[in-house]
Amino acid sequence: MKITRSSKCYFNKWLTKSKISELKGILQEYARICNYFVEKYEKDIPEKKKFDLLHAEYIQSCIKETNTFLTARLIKQAFSEAYGAIQSAKSNAENRKDKKYFRPTFNSKKMVL
């Protein structure tokens, strides 16, 4: 039996214009939360572990500071994705010859659910 761990969803055939605009709004908000996490916690990433940053106190502070409409589960996923991106960018910077670090930025093209 084959287990699919990820899949891409294409809705172009069945979506109306209002549904497309609603999805774009959700994707933009998700990217905004990811970028918020990168700006606020990128300096703390080597010291703080992913498990520590996914506690409810960090999620609640994000909700209060950003006034987001995303659920706590989606915010947790956004934090997790941003944590991985920061960790990857920092390890890539260590492996580069010039040791230059590039801050990861998120656009509104994909979301992990």
Summary of the structure (lengths in Angstrom):
residues: 113
radius of gyration: 16.1
end to end distance: 22.9
largest distance: 48.8
contacts: 256
relative contact order: 0.16
helix: 59%
strand: 0%
